[in-house]
Amino acid sequence: MKVKIAFPRVRKYSEAFKRQVVGEYERGGVTRDALMEKYHIGGHSAVLLWCRKYGRLSYPTTGVPGRPMKDPQKNKIRMLEHELKEAKEKLRVYEKLIEVTNRELGIDIQKKIATKLSRNWQPKAR
């Protein structure tokens, strides 16, 4: 008795169909899973691979899962805001450090540093 092994049928999709699915996904309102179910698309990552190939948005190969940001400038702004927040926190720490140092040593550190810097920036006598 011979046993037949059923392999899943591999479907080939036209480029036009792939672009249509990608366009529908990028317009929003539909998840990849919903599109896969709607069009009976097999595989776990077919739509994602099509998006990387035919899509207008950025689809990183690694990183945060989910729909990519539509506007790369918004992503850049978010990153810069995060860096600014970190810089402000560092500034607060440095100001507190200077305040504590001034109190402990009884001298004005900022004036000493400014004087030293101004001496270093003076043109050298020949």
Backbone as a printed PyTorch tensor [residue, N CA C, xyz], in Angstrom:
tensor([[[  0.8350,  -1.1790,   0.0000],
         [  0.0000,   0.0000,   0.0000],
         [  0.8890,   1.2550,   0.0000]],

        [[  0.6580,   2.1200,  -0.9380],
         [  1.4360,   3.3510,  -1.0500],
         [  0.6970,   4.4680,  -0.3320]],

        [[  1.4920,   5.2780,   0.3740],
         [  0.9240,   6.4160,   1.0930],
         [  1.2580,   7.6790,   0.3140]],

        [[  0.2440,   8.4450,   0.0290],
         [  0.4660,   9.7170,  -0.6580],
         [  0.7200,  10.8010,   0.3730]],

        [[  1.7600,  11.5600,   0.1330],
         [  2.0720,  12.6820,   1.0120],
         [  1.5790,  13.9410,   0.3240]],

        [[  0.7570,  14.6680,   1.0320],
         [  0.1970,  15.8960,   0.4510],
         [  1.0790,  17.0790,   0.8240]],

        [[  1.6600,  17.6850,  -0.1830],
         [  2.4530,  18.8770,   0.0340],
         [  1.5790,  20.0900,  -0.2520]],

        [[  1.7730,  21.1550,   0.4950],
         [  0.9810,  22.3560,   0.1990],
         [  1.3170,  22.8660,  -1.1900]],

        [[  0.3140,  23.3100,  -1.8930],
         [  0.5030,  23.8050,  -3.2440],
         [  1.1250,  25.1960,  -3.2010]],

        [[  2.2070,  25.3420,  -3.9000],
         [  2.8750,  26.6350,  -3.9550],
         [  2.2170,  27.4400,  -5.0580]],

        [[  1.7170,  28.6080,  -4.6870],
         [  1.0470,  29.4530,  -5.6740],
         [  2.0020,  30.5390,  -6.1320]],

        [[  1.9100,  30.8410,  -7.3740],
         [  2.6770,  31.9540,  -7.9370],
         [  1.7130,  33.1170,  -8.1060]],

        [[  2.1580,  34.2830,  -7.7020],
         [  1.3210,  35.4750,  -7.7940],
         [  1.9610,  36.4420,  -8.7840]],

        [[  1.1330,  37.1180,  -9.5430],
         [  1.6630,  38.0760, -10.5150],
         [  2.1800,  39.3150,  -9.7860]],

        [[  3.0670,  40.0190, -10.4550],
         [  3.6060,  41.2450,  -9.8680],
         [  2.5030,  42.2750,  -9.6480]],

        [[  1.5550,  42.3500, -10.5680],
         [  0.4350,  43.2940, -10.4260],
         [ -0.3910,  42.9720,  -9.1880]],

        [[ -0.6250,  41.6800,  -8.9570],
         [ -1.3920,  41.2750,  -7.7750],
         [ -0.6280,  41.6490,  -6.5000]],

        [[  0.6810,  41.3790,  -6.4830],
         [  1.4970,  41.6990,  -5.3110],
         [  1.4600,  43.1980,  -5.0350]],

        [[  1.5920,  44.0030,  -6.0840],
         [  1.5550,  45.4590,  -5.9110],
         [  0.1840,  45.9140,  -5.4010]],

        [[ -0.8810,  45.2610,  -5.8580],
         [ -2.2230,  45.6050,  -5.3950],
         [ -2.3640,  45.3240,  -3.9040]],

        [[ -1.8740,  44.1730,  -3.4580],
         [ -1.9490,  43.8050,  -2.0400],
         [ -1.1200,  44.7750,  -1.2030]],

        [[  0.0830,  45.1030,  -1.6650],
         [  0.9580,  46.0350,  -0.9500],
         [  0.2990,  47.4090,  -0.8500]],

        [[ -0.2830,  47.8730,  -1.9520],
         [ -0.9610,  49.1730,  -1.9420],
         [ -2.1100,  49.1990,  -0.9600]],

        [[ -2.8720,  48.1200,  -0.9270],
         [ -3.9950,  48.0370,   0.0140],
         [ -3.4970,  48.0550,   1.4550]],

        [[ -2.3990,  47.3570,   1.7100],
         [ -1.8340,  47.3240,   3.0600],
         [ -1.3030,  48.6970,   3.4680]],

        [[ -0.6030,  49.3750,   2.5510],
         [ -0.0020,  50.6720,   2.8820],
         [ -1.0390,  51.7780,   3.0510]],

        [[ -2.1910,  51.6410,   2.4210],
         [ -3.2490,  52.6420,   2.6280],
         [ -3.8150,  52.5540,   4.0380]],

        [[ -3.6060,  51.4210,   4.6870],
         [ -4.0110,  51.2730,   6.0820],
         [ -5.4060,  50.7080,   6.2250]],

        [[ -5.7530,  50.4080,   7.4630],
         [ -7.0730,  49.8970,   7.7630],
         [ -7.1830,  48.3810,   7.6470]],

        [[ -6.1700,  47.7310,   7.0500],
         [ -6.2030,  46.2830,   6.8710],
         [ -4.8740,  45.7120,   7.3420]],

        [[ -4.9390,  44.6710,   8.1360],
         [ -3.7100,  44.0390,   8.6110],
         [ -3.1940,  43.0590,   7.5700]],

        [[ -1.9460,  42.6730,   7.7150],
         [ -1.3640,  41.6870,   6.8030],
         [ -2.1190,  40.3730,   6.8880]],

        [[ -2.4530,  39.9650,   8.1140],
         [ -3.1750,  38.7030,   8.2870],
         [ -4.5320,  38.7440,   7.5970]],

        [[ -5.2220,  39.8810,   7.6960],
         [ -6.5290,  40.0110,   7.0480],
         [ -6.3800,  39.9260,   5.5310]],

        [[ -5.3280,  40.5300,   4.9910],
         [ -5.0900,  40.4490,   3.5460],
         [ -4.7580,  39.0200,   3.1260]],

        [[ -3.9740,  38.3420,   3.9250],
         [ -3.6130,  36.9630,   3.6090],
         [ -4.8590,  36.0810,   3.5970]],

        [[ -5.7510,  36.3210,   4.5330],
         [ -6.9900,  35.5430,   4.5830],
         [ -7.9210,  35.9220,   3.4220]],

        [[ -8.0340,  37.2150,   3.1430],
         [ -8.9260,  37.7000,   2.0900],
         [ -8.5490,  37.1340,   0.7280]],

        [[ -7.2310,  37.1340,   0.4200],
         [ -6.7700,  36.6960,  -0.8900],
         [ -6.2150,  35.2740,  -0.8930]],

        [[ -6.3440,  34.5630,   0.2320],
         [ -5.8710,  33.1760,   0.3630],
         [ -4.3890,  33.0750,   0.0160]],

        [[ -3.6040,  33.9360,   0.6440],
         [ -2.1610,  33.9670,   0.4190],
         [ -1.5140,  33.0560,   1.4430]],

        [[ -0.7110,  32.1270,   0.9870],
         [ -0.0430,  31.1960,   1.8770],
         [  1.2710,  31.7610,   2.3850]],

        [[  1.8050,  31.1160,   3.3990],
         [  3.0820,  31.5370,   3.9640],
         [  2.8910,  32.5770,   5.0490]],

        [[  3.8640,  32.6780,   5.9050],
         [  3.7630,  33.6110,   7.0330],
         [  4.2880,  35.0040,   6.6920]],

        [[  5.1740,  35.0800,   5.7230],
         [  5.8230,  36.3690,   5.4800],
         [  5.7160,  36.8510,   4.0370]],

        [[  4.8230,  36.2660,   3.2650],
         [  4.7280,  36.6330,   1.8470],
         [  4.4210,  38.1190,   1.6770]],

        [[  3.4150,  38.6030,   2.3920],
         [  3.0180,  40.0090,   2.2330],
         [  4.1500,  40.9350,   2.6830]],

        [[  4.8210,  40.5870,   3.7740],
         [  5.9350,  41.4060,   4.2580],
         [  7.0500,  41.4600,   3.2100]],

        [[  7.3690,  40.3300,   2.6140],
         [  8.4110,  40.3130,   1.5800],
         [  7.9960,  41.1560,   0.3800]],

        [[  6.7320,  41.0900,   0.0040],
         [  6.2420,  41.9170,  -1.0930],
         [  6.3380,  43.3930,  -0.7360]],

        [[  6.0080,  43.7190,   0.5190],
         [  6.0770,  45.1240,   0.9650],
         [  7.5070,  45.6400,   0.8700]],

        [[  8.4620,  44.8130,   1.2620],
         [  9.8680,  45.2220,   1.1800],
         [ 10.2960,  45.4340,  -0.2660]],

        [[  9.7440,  44.6300,  -1.1680],
         [ 10.1480,  44.7100,  -2.5670],
         [  9.4060,  45.8040,  -3.3310]],

        [[  8.0790,  45.9050,  -3.1170],
         [  7.2690,  46.8120,  -3.9290],
         [  6.7420,  48.0220,  -3.1660]],

        [[  6.8670,  48.0290,  -1.8510],
         [  6.2640,  49.0960,  -1.0500],
         [  6.9890,  50.4170,  -1.1350]],

        [[  6.2480,  51.4730,  -0.7940],
         [  6.8190,  52.8220,  -0.7790],
         [  7.3190,  53.1910,   0.6060]],

        [[  6.9140,  52.4470,   1.6270],
         [  7.3180,  52.7340,   2.9930],
         [  8.5660,  51.9410,   3.3400]],

        [[  9.1380,  52.2570,   4.4960],
         [ 10.3450,  51.5820,   4.9540],
         [  9.9540,  50.3420,   5.7590]],

        [[ 10.4750,  49.1960,   5.3810],
         [ 10.2130,  47.9450,   6.0830],
         [ 11.5500,  47.3530,   6.4950]],

        [[ 12.0110,  47.6650,   7.7120],
         [ 13.3150,  47.1580,   8.1400],
         [ 13.3070,  45.6380,   8.2360]],

        [[ 14.4580,  45.0420,   7.9970],
         [ 14.5490,  43.5870,   8.0600],
         [ 14.6000,  43.1010,   9.4970]],

        [[ 15.0540,  43.9450,  10.4270],
         [ 15.0480,  43.5970,  11.8440],
         [ 14.5330,  44.7950,  12.6190]],

        [[ 14.1100,  44.5690,  13.8250],
         [ 13.6790,  45.6870,  14.6570],
         [ 12.2730,  45.5240,  15.1650]],

        [[ 11.6090,  46.6280,  15.3090],
         [ 10.2840,  46.6550,  15.9030],
         [  9.2520,  46.1150,  14.9150]],

        [[  8.4450,  45.1360,  15.3530],
         [  7.4210,  44.6260,  14.4450],
         [  6.2630,  45.6080,  14.3160]],

        [[  5.5040,  45.4800,  13.2570],
         [  4.3340,  46.3290,  13.0810],
         [  4.4360,  47.1950,  11.8490]],

        [[  3.4140,  47.9970,  11.6390],
         [  3.3490,  48.8620,  10.4680],
         [  4.4250,  49.9430,  10.5840]],

        [[  5.1690,  50.2000,   9.5170],
         [  6.2220,  51.2190,   9.5760],
         [  5.6260,  52.6180,   9.6390]],

        [[  6.4420,  53.5440,  10.0990],
         [  5.9930,  54.9340,  10.1330],
         [  5.8980,  55.4450,   8.7080]],

        [[  4.8090,  56.1370,   8.4150],
         [  4.6100,  56.6280,   7.0570],
         [  5.5320,  57.7950,   6.7360]],

        [[  5.8940,  58.5690,   7.7370],
         [  6.6960,  59.7600,   7.4880],
         [  8.0460,  59.6170,   8.1810]],

        [[  9.1350,  59.4160,   7.4290],
         [ 10.4470,  59.2760,   8.0530],
         [ 10.8500,  60.5120,   8.8460]],

        [[ 10.3220,  61.6950,   8.4770],
         [ 10.6540,  62.9060,   9.2320],
         [ 10.1010,  62.8370,  10.6490]],

        [[  8.9240,  62.2380,  10.8130],
         [  8.3590,  62.0750,  12.1580],
         [  9.2550,  61.1860,  13.0000]],

        [[  9.8040,  60.1490,  12.3860],
         [ 10.7130,  59.2680,  13.0930],
         [ 11.9620,  60.0340,  13.5160]],

        [[ 12.5050,  60.8600,  12.6210],
         [ 13.6890,  61.6720,  12.9220],
         [ 13.3900,  62.6580,  14.0470]],

        [[ 12.2000,  63.2920,  13.9990],
         [ 11.8040,  64.2320,  15.0510],
         [ 11.7160,  63.5160,  16.3840]],

        [[ 11.1180,  62.3310,  16.3920],
         [ 10.9870,  61.5600,  17.6360],
         [ 12.3610,  61.2210,  18.2050]],

        [[ 13.2980,  60.8490,  17.3150],
         [ 14.6530,  60.5220,  17.7520],
         [ 15.3540,  61.7570,  18.3310]],

        [[ 15.2100,  62.9060,  17.6530],
         [ 15.8420,  64.1390,  18.1310],
         [ 15.2390,  64.5960,  19.4570]],

        [[ 13.9320,  64.4370,  19.6100],
         [ 13.2930,  64.7870,  20.8890],
         [ 13.8440,  63.9230,  22.0120]],

        [[ 14.0710,  62.6440,  21.7210],
         [ 14.6300,  61.7380,  22.7230],
         [ 16.0540,  62.1650,  23.1020]],

        [[ 16.8620,  62.5190,  22.0990],
         [ 18.2290,  62.9750,  22.3650],
         [ 18.2230,  64.2740,  23.1660]],

        [[ 17.3030,  65.1830,  22.8580],
         [ 17.1960,  66.4370,  23.5990],
         [ 16.8400,  66.1800,  25.0540]],

        [[ 15.9260,  65.2600,  25.2820],
         [ 15.5270,  64.9080,  26.6510],
         [ 16.7320,  64.3710,  27.4330]],

        [[ 17.5170,  63.4960,  26.7870],
         [ 18.7080,  62.9620,  27.4400],
         [ 19.7170,  64.0590,  27.7350]],

        [[ 19.9070,  64.9920,  26.8040],
         [ 20.8530,  66.0920,  27.0010],
         [ 20.4090,  66.9850,  28.1590]],

        [[ 19.1060,  67.2460,  28.2680],
         [ 18.5950,  68.0590,  29.3740],
         [ 18.8280,  67.3650,  30.7100]],

        [[ 18.6470,  66.0450,  30.7370],
         [ 18.8920,  65.2930,  31.9750],
         [ 20.3670,  65.3700,  32.3650]],

        [[ 21.2690,  65.2370,  31.3820],
         [ 22.7070,  65.3550,  31.6650],
         [ 23.0410,  66.7410,  32.1990]],

        [[ 22.4490,  67.7690,  31.5910],
         [ 22.7000,  69.1390,  32.0130],
         [ 22.2860,  69.3240,  33.4690]],

        [[ 21.1050,  68.7740,  33.8190],
         [ 20.6480,  68.8800,  35.2010],
         [ 21.6290,  68.2110,  36.1660]],

        [[ 22.1530,  67.0570,  35.7710],
         [ 23.1180,  66.3460,  36.6150],
         [ 24.3950,  67.1690,  36.7650]],

        [[ 24.9030,  67.7210,  35.6760],
         [ 26.1220,  68.5300,  35.7360],
         [ 25.9180,  69.7870,  36.5820]],

        [[ 24.7670,  70.4340,  36.4500],
         [ 24.4970,  71.6230,  37.2600],
         [ 24.4500,  71.2650,  38.7400]],

        [[ 23.8490,  70.1250,  39.0670],
         [ 23.7870,  69.6860,  40.4650],
         [ 25.1870,  69.3580,  40.9690]],

        [[ 26.0100,  68.7330,  40.1200],
         [ 27.3810,  68.4050,  40.4940],
         [ 28.1740,  69.6740,  40.7820]],

        [[ 28.0260,  70.6860,  39.9380],
         [ 28.7130,  71.9590,  40.1560],
         [ 28.2350,  72.6100,  41.4430]],

        [[ 26.9280,  72.5720,  41.6800],
         [ 26.3730,  73.1640,  42.9030],
         [ 26.9360,  72.4870,  44.1440]],

        [[ 26.9770,  71.1590,  44.1460],
         [ 27.5070,  70.4200,  45.2960],
         [ 28.9960,  70.6860,  45.4650]],

        [[ 29.7450,  70.7090,  44.3670],
         [ 31.1820,  70.9700,  44.4230],
         [ 31.4570,  72.3710,  44.9670]],

        [[ 30.7020,  73.3530,  44.4980],
         [ 30.8630,  74.7170,  45.0100],
         [ 30.6140,  74.7710,  46.5160]],

        [[ 29.5560,  74.0950,  46.9550],
         [ 29.2120,  74.1100,  48.3720],
         [ 30.2860,  73.3960,  49.1960]],

        [[ 30.7760,  72.2610,  48.7370],
         [ 31.7570,  71.4750,  49.4880],
         [ 33.1250,  72.1490,  49.5380]],

        [[ 33.5550,  72.7140,  48.4000],
         [ 34.8810,  73.3210,  48.3400],
         [ 34.8740,  74.7960,  48.7110]],

        [[ 33.7050,  75.4080,  48.6820],
         [ 33.6050,  76.8230,  49.0240],
         [ 34.1700,  77.7400,  47.9550]],

        [[ 34.2670,  77.2790,  46.7220],
         [ 34.7510,  78.1170,  45.6330],
         [ 33.7840,  78.0100,  44.4550]],

        [[ 33.8830,  79.0020,  43.5640],
         [ 33.0060,  78.9950,  42.3920],
         [ 33.7300,  78.2990,  41.2470]],

        [[ 33.3900,  77.0430,  41.0130],
         [ 34.0300,  76.2220,  39.9920],
         [ 33.8620,  76.8400,  38.6030]],

        [[ 32.6750,  77.3450,  38.2960],
         [ 32.4230,  77.8910,  36.9670],
         [ 33.3380,  79.0660,  36.6550]],

        [[ 33.5720,  79.9410,  37.6410],
         [ 34.4550,  81.0810,  37.4100],
         [ 35.8860,  80.6110,  37.1790]],

        [[ 36.3270,  79.5980,  37.9740],
         [ 37.6860,  79.0890,  37.8130],
         [ 37.8780,  78.4770,  36.4250]],

        [[ 36.9020,  77.7020,  35.9950],
         [ 37.0020,  77.0590,  34.6780],
         [ 36.9880,  78.1200,  33.5820]],

        [[ 36.0970,  79.1090,  33.7070],
         [ 36.0120,  80.1710,  32.6950],
         [ 37.3240,  80.9330,  32.6090]],

        [[ 37.9520,  81.2210,  33.7580],
         [ 39.2280,  81.9260,  33.7670],
         [ 40.3000,  81.0870,  33.0910]],

        [[ 40.3430,  79.8110,  33.4270],
         [ 41.3430,  78.9230,  32.8480],
         [ 41.1420,  78.7970,  31.3370]],

        [[ 39.9040,  78.6640,  30.9110],
         [ 39.6220,  78.5590,  29.4850],
         [ 39.9980,  79.8400,  28.7460]],

        [[ 39.6930,  80.9880,  29.3750],
         [ 40.0050,  82.2510,  28.6950],
         [ 41.5190,  82.4220,  28.5560]],

        [[ 42.2830,  81.9410,  29.5340],
         [ 43.7320,  81.9960,  29.4280],
         [ 44.2430,  81.0840,  28.3140]],

        [[ 43.6280,  79.9380,  28.1790],
         [ 44.0520,  78.9820,  27.1530],
         [ 43.7000,  79.4580,  25.7500]],

        [[ 42.6860,  80.2940,  25.6370],
         [ 42.2470,  80.7570,  24.3290],
         [ 42.9250,  82.0590,  23.9080]],

        [[ 43.7460,  82.6110,  24.7780],
         [ 44.4560,  83.8530,  24.4390],
         [ 45.5520,  83.5280,  23.4160]],

        [[ 45.8040,  84.4550,  22.4960],
         [ 46.8850,  84.2170,  21.5290],
         [ 48.2240,  84.1350,  22.2570]],

        [[ 49.0470,  83.2280,  21.8110],
         [ 50.3530,  83.0130,  22.4590],
         [ 51.3030,  84.1380,  22.0600]],

        [[ 52.0740,  84.6000,  23.0480],
         [ 53.0750,  85.6440,  22.7880],
         [ 54.2690,  84.9910,  22.1010]],

        [[ 54.8150,  85.7140,  21.1170],
         [ 55.9630,  85.1530,  20.3770],
         [ 57.2470,  85.7250,  20.8250]]])
